[in-house]
């Protein structure tokens, strides 16, 4: 089962559980979520949420994805934690309604945080502002 804990703005925390068939796009073992934006699993828009936490089963453990909404999907952060201790934070900020700045930082268990990439996305394409050539991502 997949659990989604979330807090609507001005309301109490709520939790729902979804089966694999409800959450994943397929059942062939690839476990790809149906929706890129997790608020699509709820009857709320991202603009109505303070935060959302998805807990997915992974082998004998779990993966946790925490979404912190600052301005709906115009400005948010995703913090993922994997069973081996690896963590990643993605900041996404939409500015001037034409570009989105996306910064990824990560760390392996017992290591320091490092910036993996910083990109500006628009309808014209992707502009890499920074790419850590030593990263595995």
Secondary structure, DSSP 8 states (H G I E B T S, - for coil): -EEEEEEETTS-EEEEEE-HHHHBS-SSS---BS-SSGGGGTTS-GGGEEEEEEEEEETTEEEEEEEEESSGGGEEEEEEE-TTS-EEEEEEEEETTTEEEEEEEEE-TTS--EEEEEEEEETTEEEEEEE-TT---
